[in-house]
Amino acid sequence: MTDFMKGKFLLLSLLTLTLGGSAFGQQDKLITHFMYDKMSLNPGETGIEGGICATTMYRNQWDRVNGAPNSAVLNVEADLTRFIPINAGISFFHDHIGFNTQNNVLLNLSYPLNISGVGKLGIGVGVGIVNFGMSPEWVPPTTMNDQSLPGAFSGTNLDLNFGLYFKDESDTYYAGLSSTHLSESTLAGVTMSGSAPITYTTSRHYYAMGGYTFKSIGDGDIETNALMRTDLVKFSADINARYVWKNLAYGGLTYRTSDAIAVMLGYKPIPDLTIGYSYDISVNKLAGVSRGSHEIMLKYCYYLPPVPIAKSKHPRWL
């Protein structure tokens, strides 16, 4: 058996054992450009950066491994404090791994609390739905199907997130605490073959994030970021540093515990549009069969013009 076939067999075997009747949610998505995906992990960050921003990402994880995860993210958020006292955003996430497909749609609301002379604290909630489905194509060793193998099903239920996010007044550092899938919803469906129902339960995750920018280093800044995640069963962390040159381009490295080392590159072809790419080099047991992970990121922001200062034209006030 070749290394490629071993990787394929291992991945599909794990999925089969996991989903044989009742399953608990897998780890949330892994994104190397997580500093551009804060809102979907922490609704408190919604709109805190200002402006109206749209961010999309596509990740091809473990390239050339059959059934490996492919993920897509779309976040749209806006600072609405000029009109109402809250910020709002919509987060969409799609993940396909093996026979399984998961979709999340969340409306995120954040109340920004200004702390005079210190910074801004965002208190946020995310309310939406999670959909999980599977459509296996088994190849049994005989002409008879094995009724113990799970069949196709799909289910949808409530999904809830909560987060606190702080950003200092000088835009030098940030920190956040959050939790996703607070409802730990159970999604149930009946297989097409009429066998026993299959259930899938989302697993509550906890996140801590933070970052610090060392400003005016040569012609740019050195930006550091860290993200820690756990479902109280497994723990992983991402730590990265990148050099942002004249706010036009960046390059850096990311380390993800027990998983990968990544190279990050980015460029701004026009103001307020950022294009990013990362390549993850696997350092886990899949290193022998995977050709790494690819990730593409696009972010565009639009900033409303300042509110004009009204001036009286009465002769007494000239």
N, C-alpha and C positions, 0 to 999 in steps of 0.2 A: 504494500500500500504506500503510495507516494505521500510526501509531507502535505501536499494540497488536499488529498483525499482524507488524510487523518484530521486536518483542521475542519473540513466539511462535516465529517462523521461526528467529531466531538461536539461541534456547535449544535447540529440538529439533534443529537442524542440528549444534550442538556435541555433543549427546548421540549423534547418529548417528555422527559421525566418531570419537568416543571409544570407542564400543562395537562397532565394526565388526570383530569377530573376537577381539581381545585388548585388555584394558583394565587400567589401573592405578587404584587407589583414588583417589576424589576427596578433596578436603580434608574433614577431620572437621567435624562440626556447628559452627555458629556460634550461640552463646547469649549474649544481652546480659546476662542475669542469671547470668553464669558464676560469680560468687562463691557462688552456691547450688548449683553443679554441679561442685564441685571433685573429688569422689570418682571420677566417671566418667573424668576426665582424669588424676587422680593418686591411685592407690589408697593411697598413704601417708597421705592425709588421713582415711581411713576411721575414723570414731568419735572423732577427735581433739577435736571440739567438745563431746563428752559427750552423755549421754542416748541415747534411741532416736528417730531422726528419719526422717521420710518426706518426700520432695520430689518434686513432679511439675511438669512444664512442657510447654506446647504453643507452638509457634512457627509462624506463617504468614508465610513469607518472600516478599518481593516480591509483595504483594497485587495481584491482578488480572492477573498474568503467568501465562499458561497453562503448566503443567508446572513451575512454580517449587517449591522445596523446602517440604515440610511436615514438621515434626519433633515428636516427643514423647519425653520423658525421664521415667523413674521411678527414683529412688534411695531405698533403705532401708538405713540404717546404724545400728550400735549400739556403744556403749562397753561392752565385756564384761569390762573389767579387774577388776571386782569378783569375777568367777567364774573367768576364765582369763586368761592374759597377752597375749591378742591381741584386736583389734577386728575386726568382720566387717560386711559389707554386700553387697547385691545391686544391680546397676545394669542397667537395661534402656533401650535406645535404639532408636527406630523413625524411619526417614527415608524419605520418598517424594519423588523428584524425576524429573519426566518419566515415562519408562516404567519407571524403576528403583525398587526397594524394598530397603532394607537394615535388618536387625535384628541387634542385639548384646545378648547376655546375659552378664554377668560376675559371678563371685563374687570379692569383694575382701576381702583379709586384710591387716591392718596390725599391726606390732609397735611399740607406743609405748615409746620409750626416754626415761625421765625424766632430764633433765640438771639436777641440783640448782642452784637459784638462777638458772637461765637460762630453761628452758622444756622443751618436749617435742618429740622428733623421731619422726615416724612413718615406718617402713620398710615399704612395702607392695607387694603383687603382686595382679594381677587375672588370673583364669583363666576362660575361657568360650568361647563360640562366636560366630562371625559368619556370618550368612546374607545372601546377595545374590541377587536375582532380577530379571528384567525380563520384561515382557509387552507388547511393542510392538504397536500397531495402525496399520500403515502404510496409506497411501492412495496406491497407485501411479498413475502417469499413464495406464496402460493397464489392460486387464482381466487381464493376466498379472502375477503376483507376481515381484518382482525377487529372485532367489535369493541375491544378494550382501548383502541386508539381513539383519541379525541377527534371529533369531526368539526365542521365549520360552524361558527357561531359569532354573534355580535351583540354587544350590550352597551348601554349609555346610562350615565348617572351623574349626580352632582359632584362638583369639584370645588374645593375652597383653599385659598392661600391667605397668609397673613405675614406682614413684615414691618420692621422698623429700619429706617435708613437715615443716616446722618451725613451731611456734607458741610465742611467748614466754610467760613465766609471768604477765605482767600483762595478757595479751590485747590488746596494743597493735599488734603487727605479726606477719606470717607470711610465709613464703617456701617455694616448692616447685619441684622439678625432676622431670620425668617423661617417659615415652615410651609411646605407644600402638601397637598392632598390631606388637609386636616380632617376631612370627612371620612377618610378611609372607606370609600364607597365600594360596595360589592356589585359587580356587573354579572348578570346571569343570562344564559341563553340555552336553547335546546338545540342539540346537534341535528344536522340534516338527516342523519341515519336513524334518528329516533332513539339513540342510546341515552344514558343518564345525562342530566343537565351538567354543564360546565360553568364554574364560577371563577371570577377574577376579581381580586380585591386590591385596590390601590394601596400602596404603602406610604405612610407618612414619612416625609423627609425633613431634615433640619439643616439649615445653612448658616454659615458665618462668612462674611466677606469684608475685605478692607483693602485700602491702597494708600500709597504715599507718593507724591511727586517731588523729586529733587530738581528745582528750577534753575535755569540759567547755567547749564553745564555745557560750555562751549556755545554752539549755535542752537542748542535745543534743551530738552528736559529729559531726565530719566524717570520713567514712570514704573512703579512696582505695584503688583496686584496679587491678592491671594484669595482663594475660595476653598472653604472646607465644607464637606457634605457627608451626611450619614443618615441611614434609616434605622439606626441602633442595632444593625446586624453587621453592616460593613461600613468602612470609613475610607474616604479618599480626599486628597487635597491637590489643588493646582496652585503653583507659585510661578509667577513670571516677572520678567523685567524687560523693558523695551526702551530704546532711545528714539525720541520724537524730535526730528530735525526740522526746525523752523515751522512747526505745525503743518508741514507739507508731506512728510514721509516718516515711516517708522520701521524699525527692525528689532527683533528681540527673540528671547528663548522662553519656553515654558517647560516646567517639569510637573508631570502628574504622577503621584505616588503609585508604584507598582504597575504602571501602565505604559507611559510614553514620555519621550522628550520631543518637543516640537519647536520648529522654526517659524517665526511670524514675520510677515512683511506687509506693508501697507502704504498707500499713496492717496493724495487728494488731487485729482485731475482738475477740479474746479472747487471754489470755496464751498464748504459745508457738505461736500460729498466725499465719503471715505470708502476706499476699496481695500479689502484685506484678504490675505491668503495665509494659510498655515499648513505645514506638513508635519504630521506626527510620526515619529519613528518608534515602533513598538519595542518595549523592553520586557514584555511578559512572555507567557508560554506560546503566544501566537506569533512571536517574532520570526519563527522559522517558516511560517506559511503566509503571513501578511506582508504586503508591500507598503505598509504604512497607511495613514489616514489623511484625507484631503479635506480642506474646509475653505469655503469662499464666503466672504461677508461684504455686504453693501449697506451703507448708512447715509441717509440724507436728512438734513435739518433745515427748516425754514423758520426764521425769526421775525416776528411782527415788528414793524417800525415803532419807535418810541411814541408814546402818547404826546401829541403836540401841546405845548404850554399855551393856555388861553391868555390873551392880552386884551385888556379893556381899551377901547378907542374913545372913551369919553374925554373931552378936553380937560376936565379936572384932573385926569390921571395920566396925561401925557408927560 
